[in-house]
């Protein structure tokens, strides 16, 4: 398979799998965009294999073979990194990993996040949930930042924060659908405080309580969005444009969830074309602004910072 075919496959994956991120990714310079899209395609492929999905569809397979599928992804990922990729997603991974010297441990940690899903893990506290969020999304932020040429730990930490914020937003948006599929990410202590059990989350009779839980998740994401915003000023201009757009689009989804708590029971919340255009305009202003690093927000706690402090 030629590099052009690999890239075309990856572009198709992002176009179908994430309209919001696909729109933001177009703002990168060509070489960065190609690498970002290749990494996304591998992440999307692994997610779909674990869930028995196609590009994020909500029909999950609960056939008990998740651990076997995860082991297969581990083998295929290792083979790709060793120069023997099988299939376009892994061929793309081989290209981007070699091009940007992506760390194996980051790729494997991302797969371990899927392992937490496969094992049906649930999270007693927000701190425990953040470990999951780091593995499935924060570590992707780290790899994306490295693709953009970032190497310093403080900025990498803020890139991981954006991944945490994105994942908290996704969890807030999908509380009901996930619960119906047997997956619960909301901290269990929050659920107990509402007088609910995990089985209650998919029941419209508990819409008001679920709305409060959704709001708590959206508010929990805010310090991570603020931290990530400070990191955007440290990116190359074109990358800052793309990431600021993604930041604004995903954060807006969370704000819409809070503004109309009943909406998610009827359909999956997303941003309109007009809303995306507004965020692109804001992103352009951010990317063009002077890089003044005054009054940066305090850094929120995160698994990445905890590990970096131990090194």
Protein Blocks (a to p, Z undefined) as FASTA:
>chain_A
ZZklmmmmmmmmmmmmommlmmmmmmpcfklmmmmmmmmmmmmmmmmmmnopaehiabdc
dehpmmmmmmmmmmmmmmmmnopagdjklmmmmmmmmmnopafklmmmmmmmmmmmmnop
acfbfklmmmmmmmmmmmmmmmmmmmnopabfklmmmmmmmmmmmmmmmmmmmmmmmmmn
opafbdfklmmmnopafklmmpmklmmmmmmmmmmmmmmmmmmmmmmmmmmmmpcfklmm
mmmmmmmmmmmmmmmmmmmmmlmmmoccdddfklmmmmmmmmmmmmmpccddehiacddd
dfklmmmmmZZ
